[in-house]
Amino acid sequence: MNDTDLQNLIEEATFDYTMGENDDALSKLARVTETAPQSFEAWHALAEIQFSLRHFDEALHAAQKAHALRNDDLFINTTLSRIWMEKGDKATAEKYGAQAKILGWKDQLKNPEAHQGGVA
């Protein structure tokens, strides 16, 4: 499976989830993570879907895999914060939340126009 096939499968899984086909979505993401365990996007999508299904242990596992691949991603840090909050670990949730804020600020400093509605 090439990168385009993997991306298409992730997009199909996301679409399946939005259509209420949770088992199909999870099955497709399992295929991607088995075939391409280095796919940050697949692990993150899996974490978000498992989180929304309130499968917090599975969401945490997937989010940790994504974080190991790209620990400087604002969104995976936010996802981890949300998961830990639901699991009742406020201190760990705050750690990831703070990291997400720092990453957001760094992005604002690097790209201020994008954070001002495109006005230069």
CORZIHU-V329053 format. One record per run of one state. SS is the DSSP state (alpha for helix, beta for strand, coil for the rest). FROM is the first residue (numbers start at 1). TO is the last residue. If there is no record, write none. Layout:
# CORZIHU-V329053
ss:from:to
SS:FROM:TO
SS:FROM:TO
This chain:
# CORZIHU-V329053
ss:from:to
coil:1:2
alpha:3:18
coil:19:21
alpha:22:35
coil:36:39
alpha:40:52
coil:53:55
alpha:56:69
coil:70:73
alpha:74:86
coil:87:89
alpha:90:110
coil:111:111
alpha:112:115
coil:116:120
